[in-house]
Amino acid sequence: MRLKSLFLRSGLVLAVLLAGGIAWLWTPDRPRAVLEKAYLQRPEDLVSVLGMRIHVRDSGPAGAPAIILLHGFGSSLHTFEPWARELERTHRVIRFDLPGSGLSDPDPTGRYTDTRSIELMLALMDRLGIGRAAMAGNSIGGRLAWTFAAAHPERVSHLVLIAPDGYASPGFAYGKAPDVPVLLDLMRYALPKSMLRSSLSLAYGDPARLDEDTMERYHALMLAPGGRQAMIDRMRQTILQDPVTSLRTIRAPVLLLWGEKDAMIPVANARDYGAALPRSTLVTFPDLGHVPHEEAPERSLAPVVEFLARE
């Protein structure tokens, strides 16, 4: 089950509570200046791409092989911070917040489709002077990574897919937008941290590993102005296509990483990816969930470092 599905369920519960007049659930936006003071390293990390300010971190040796890290739904580039600190020893590491996520502005066009995301990824690579890079993505970020690799094989050297989205699950059918309840729009006005914690904790094999700093970061950045509307719009504009045809065109070697306790996208999906990706290797973690790069950064990064060095 995807994090998106969990938000759908949480949104319905929230709607009932709001209808009962529980005013204390009201959760206003946080001022962008406050969020930037807490989570922006440098003003120059806000880069203009396709008419938007995109939050980008670019670290490591400029002449080293590049790797681009793509976060999942409701997340931000901070999810890869532990990985980046290690990878930047040997790679130029690029992380960025998708539009309407983290510190990136919402897309002024209102478009949050995969096509629009691929346009952004191309434009960002060109702006940063990156002709070819490895790509690693989690969940939706994984779907964007393999979609990009299928559409632009000459730009991708390696693929690391961390519990990637792409195969349909309950509530998501190929060729159709998901049925997102109108009442979910109430999330724009109320998103208490306790409710968010109940959803995010399911991303961990051991919920105790979801520490307070990480929880606060997720909650705070979801309250960026326009961020909640962007999340809702991204859900409504997600139209999955049967991925097999695209996956079979990918030429880059692929590493699949999966937590066996993933409650959002089941590890059983790895078989489908493996069947469509003949140049793929699967590594699973028996005790981890949907975000192994957050839950056990050192352990989950080890096979990635080996993979990047080997190919």
Secondary structure, 3 states (H helix, E strand, C coil): CCHHHHHHHHHHHHHHHHHCCCHHHCCCCCCHHHHHHHHCCCHHHEEEECCEEEEEEEECCCCCCEEEEECCCCCCHHHHHHHHHHHCCCCEEEEECCCCCCCCCCCCCCCCCHHHHHHHHHHHHHHCCCCCEEEEEECHHHHHHHHHHHHCHHHEEEEEEECCCCCCCCCCCCCCCCCCCHHHHHHHCCCCHHHHHHHHHHHCCCHHHCCHHHHHHHHHHHCCCCHHHHHHHHHHCCCCCCCHHHHCCCCCCEEEEEECCCCCCCCCHHHHHHHHCCCEEEEEECCCCCCHHHHCHHHHHHHHHHHHHHC
